[in-house]
Amino acid sequence: MGIERTEQGPAGHHAALDRIMQIALGFQASKVLLTAVRLGLFTELAAAPLPYEELRSRLGLHPRAARDFFDALVALGLLDRDERGYANTPAAARHLDRERAGYLGGFLEMADARLYRFWDTLADGLRTGEPQNELKDGGEDFFGVLYQDPERLAEFLRAITGLSMRSAHALADTVDWSAHRVVADIGCAEGGTLGHLLLRHPHLRGIGFDLEPVRPHFERRAERFGLADRLEFRGGDFFTDPLPHADVLVFGHILHDWDLPAKRMLLRKAYEALPAGGVVIVYETLVDDARHANAPALLMSLNILIETTGGFDYTGSDCREWLAEAGFADSRVRPLAGAESMVIARK
């Protein structure tokens, strides 16, 4: 699947060159999308298409490059254009309008404001093994600050919900939930994954476990979806507090944030919290065992280098080994959605 390995002859060489240039200049398309999100362009188009001049005026853009900017978004498949003007594509309407439940923009806005500039010093991180975010210059940990700002936290949690929904749908379909009654999500955010599981499987009850500032966001979403009587929030720190007792414990996008001792410790705590026959599910962008196919997972691991002091992404085989060390049996890896997979194991 590499650039040269699958292509032969002049046409193949041209395709390989095009692919190299696409990778090298990928930041251009990225910045066009991130800028459109920051400007609120997709939200402006949520109600109806807008002609060029009206859209340009609403966004306060200079005429020199505004049309190129809008048409670049058309070429990238994020906008449509017809005689009425510019309109969101279905995917943009679903995920880039700030008023929609599936909005990913909070995460993208964070990527634009923080990660984009931090990735500029990736080489420093590779040389030193040190994070390249606020911590590099003696600043405060981003997540520590985030949890103290209710407005920014709410936006971030909504973004995490949007990012998790594809895997939440796959979890609901892939796992046999019939033998289980209580599922706890460790690091639950606003409870999007739990809520979807409970909506799909009415016999389940859910426990969301996260830091206390998350509580109002979790409870508000539970009320919104009519799940307040089946969803419970428990405030706590998974490093210092016991994990909730449940039939199933879910770790979604959690383990990769931490170093190997912390990963092993959390899986041991999961084993201790589960009853005999209980199940643990770990899901995120798992690196493929051969370490050459799942580029999003490997890029995510580089992002974890930039953002954390010891975190890294890992293979399904790695996770199965750690689960076995913790005492779990019968572990297996299953694909979920896109680049994400899960490891599921039984006590």
ZIVEN-V758744 format. One record per run of one state. SS is the DSSP state (helix for helix, strand for strand, loop for the rest). FROM is the first residue (numbers start at 1). LEN is the number of residues. If there is no record, write none. Layout:
SS,FROM,LEN
SS,FROM,LEN
//
This chain:
loop,1,8
helix,9,16
loop,25,1
helix,26,14
loop,40,1
helix,41,4
loop,45,5
strand,50,1
loop,51,1
helix,52,8
loop,60,3
helix,63,13
loop,76,3
strand,79,4
loop,83,2
strand,85,4
loop,89,1
helix,90,6
loop,96,9
helix,105,24
loop,129,5
helix,134,4
loop,138,4
helix,142,5
loop,147,3
helix,150,25
loop,175,7
strand,182,5
loop,187,5
helix,192,9
loop,201,4
strand,205,6
loop,211,1
helix,212,13
loop,225,6
strand,231,5
loop,236,12
strand,248,5
loop,253,2
helix,255,3
loop,258,2
helix,260,14
loop,274,5
strand,279,6
loop,285,2
strand,287,1
loop,288,7
helix,295,13
loop,308,7
strand,315,1
helix,316,11
loop,327,2
strand,329,7
loop,336,5
strand,341,6
loop,347,1
//
